[in-house]
């Protein structure tokens, strides 16, 4: 039998607020990709930012539950509009600051 304390701890881990840092490589600038990222972030109730980097990649910082972040990342990769993603580098960690919305940084 599984104890209630164990289940409470599992729930806390699953619902823990995390930050995703992702770099998207490929044909991701000049095709509305950041707007696609914003749309998915809003759909999954995430907070954070997305911006073009000088090397032609797009950077994303997103905060939310691990489940929401994973679903967001999967959705963006599956349907990225006119963008063509060649690779994604993604890491999860505890956030060191809080965002109040999701926006494009120029």
N, C-alpha and C positions, 0 to 999 in steps of 0.2 A: 504494500500500500504506500502511496506517495503522500508525504506530509503536506499540510497546508502551508507551512513555512517554506518548503522547497518550491511549491507552486507559486507563492508570492515572489520569491527570488527570481524564478524563471520569467514571470510577468514583468518585473522591473527591468531585467536585462533586455527583453524583447521590446519594451516601450521606451528604453533609454534614448535620450536625445543625443544624436550624433551629428557630426559634420562630415560631409563628403567633399573632398577636393578632387576635381577631375580635369584632365587636359584632353581635349578632343583634337585629333590630327586628321588631316585630309582636306577636302574642299569644303571648308566650314565657315569661311568669311565671304561676305558679299552675297549671300544667298538666303538671308533671313533666319539663319540657324539660331542666333541668340533669342529671337522672338519665339521660336519653337521651344527653346529651353524654358523661357518664361511661362509659356502656356502650360507645359507639363509641370513645372514647379507649382503653379497655381492649382492645377488639377490634383496634385498630391499634397497640397497644403504645406509646402516647404517655404523656408525663408532663406535669402542669400543673394548672391550676385553672379553675373556672367559678364565676361568681357573678352574682346579680341586682344590677343597678344601680338607683339611685333614680329614674331617668328611664323605667323600665319595660323596659329592654333587658337582655340577658344578655351578659356579657363572658366570653371564653374566652382563656386563654393555654395553648398546647399546644406541646410540644417533641418532635421526632423527625426522621426523614428527610423531605425535601420530598415524596417520593412518598407516604409514609404520611399526612402532613399534608393533602395534596391529596385523597387518598382519604377521609380522615376528614371533611373539609369537604363533599365531595360527598355522602357518606352521610348526614350530619346534615341537609343541605338536602333530600335526596330523601325521607327518612322521619324526620320530627321528632315522631312520636307525635301527641299532641293539640295541639301547638303549631302556630301558623300564622305562618311566617316571611315577612315582607314584604320585607326587605332584609338584606344582610350586608355589612359593611365588613371586609375582611381584609387584613392585611399580614404579610409574612415578613421576618424579620431574624435575624441571629446572636444567640443567647441571651446574656444578660449574667449569668444565674444558672442553676442547675440545680434541677430538681424531682426528688423521689424517688418520687413516685406521682402519681395523678390524683385530685383531690378537689374537693368542693364547698366553697366559702368562704361562710360565713354572716356 
